[in-house]
Amino acid sequence: MLGSGSPTSKEKPASPEAEKFQMVYRFDAIRAFGVLSQLKLAQTALTVVALPPGWYWYSQGLMTFNSLCLAGGIAGFALTMLCWMSYFFRRLVGILYVNEAGTVLRVAHLTFWGWRQDTYCPVADVIPFTESQDRPQELFMRIQQYSGKQTFYLTLRYGRVLDRERFSRVFGVLDTHKGPAGRQASR
């Protein structure tokens, strides 16, 4: 997985200060998703921290077993939702950049903690949208790599392509007629 710090993956190009990147795509709501991710972490921590006092109160007869089970269920649900939301938010693209040579794609996305993280991958490893089953009309399109290391999601419906030429060099020309019977979607 790119960005995981594994010994075989590169998280940064050889000389990042020598590289100059141009923004080609932006999803403005990514900041709100970062805040939501941080709030979800805090909410989950609070519900899990409430369990030990609940056990104590139950052992002292101050809390019923049903109340303890309810608290445990809420904490379990909060943990499950945290895992699901984190899985999605870590793959949601906020900004895409391409270096001036057009050889490196920089993907700005969120970490588990809701902060920004940049992941670098060679443009040659990115599967163009023209080779994918995703359609531009769908809510999310996958950014995949031939190496299969990482998959990201971007939304063309709510995000903005800022530099259509550079974007097309990386992902191919978006075919709005792609779909059943070659007809254009009404969205």
GUTORLUM-678246 format. One record per residue (C-alpha): residue in three letters; z, x, y. Coordinates in pm, whole numbers, plus 50000, padded with zeros to 5 digits. Layout:
% GUTORLUM-678246
ALAZXY ...
% end
This chain:
% GUTORLUM-678246
MET500005000050000 LEU499065014250338 GLY501925017050579 SER504485019950299 GLY504895057450332 SER503715064649977 PRO502645100749927 THR498985091949861 SER498455069850167 LYS497945080850525 GLU499835061250783 LYS498335080151078 PRO495125099051135 ALA495265136951139 SER495745138851517 PRO496645104851665 GLU496945118452019 ALA493345131051998 GLU492095096751885 LYS491185070652142 PHE491115034652019 GLN489435003852166 MET490974969352118 VAL488544946251940 TYR490774916651844 ARG494014901451971 PHE496274873551846 ASP498664866052134 ALA501104845251927 ILE502134875851723 ARG505014882251965 ALA506384847451899 PHE506114853951525 GLY508034886651573 VAL510844868351751 LEU510804841251483 SER511064868251215 GLN514064883951388 LEU515754849951429 LYS515174842651060 LEU516844875750971 ALA519874867051184 GLN520094831751041 THR519884844750683 ALA522544871050751 LEU524904844550892 THR524474821350595 VAL524994849350342 VAL528024863150529 ALA529584828250515 LEU529664828550134 PRO532684851850076 PRO534974831450304 GLY533674800350124 TRP534724815149789 TYR538144823349932 TRP538604788550077 TYR537534773249746 SER540044794849556 GLN542794783449797 GLY541854746749755 LEU540634743750115 MET537004736850018 THR535534714749748 PHE533244728149478 ASN530394706349608 SER530764721649957 LEU530734756549805 CYS527574748049608 LEU525964734249925 ALA526764766550113 GLY525364786949824 GLY522224765549814 ILE521684769550188 ALA522134807250161 GLY519724808649864 PHE517144787950049 ALA517514810050358 LEU516944841350147 THR513894825849981 MET512394815550314 LEU513114850150458 CYS511204866350172 TRP508254842550207 MET508084844750587 SER508434882550580 TYR505664885450321 PHE503334865050543 PHE504334879950881 ARG503954915950756 ARG500324908350675 LEU499444888250987 VAL497264908451227 GLY498314909651591 ILE495794934551727 LEU492854953551580 TYR491624986251727 VAL488685008351632 ASN488455044851728 GLU485535055651949 ALA483695071051656 GLY483965037851470 THR485475054251161 VAL489145043351174 LEU490575008151200 ARG494105005051341 VAL495844972751243 ALA498904962451446 HIS501124939351241 LEU504844932151195 THR507474949450984 PHE510134931950776 TRP512424934651081 GLY509904917651313 TRP508834949051499 ARG505304961851548 GLN503794986051297 ASP500375002351310 THR498495008650987 TYR495375030350982 CYS492545027150735 PRO489015041150718 VAL486345016450827 ALA484305026550521 ASP487125012250302 VAL487144978250479 ILE485274950350300 PRO482984932750550 PHE483434895250593 THR479814891550481 GLU480934902850133 SER484004880150117 GLN484394843850018 ASP486264835950343 ARG484544815650612 PRO485064820550988 GLN486004783751020 GLU489044788050795 LEU492464792350954 PHE492934827250807 MET490454853450697 ARG491414882650477 ILE490934918750579 GLN490594936150245 GLN489904971650138 TYR487684983949858 SER490605005349742 GLY492734973849717 LYS495634990549895 GLN496484963650150 THR495364928950253 PHE495884915650604 TYR495194881350751 LEU493654873151086 THR492834840351251 LEU489574837251438 ARG490474801651535 TYR493524812051742 GLY492844849051797 ARG490254864152029 VAL487504888851947 LEU487444910852258 ASP484634934652164 ARG482174915751945 GLU479894946151894 ARG482634969251758 PHE484134940451560 SER480754934151396 ARG480354971051310 VAL483544969351105 PHE483414934250958 GLY479734925450974 VAL478124897751175 LEU480104865751131 ASP478024839850953 THR479074805951086 HIS476634789150847 LYS478414802950539 GLY479614774850318 PRO478384745650106 ALA474644739050140 GLY474464764150427 ARG475514738450686 GLN477584747950986 ALA481164735650995 SER482024710651264 ARG485084729751386 
% end
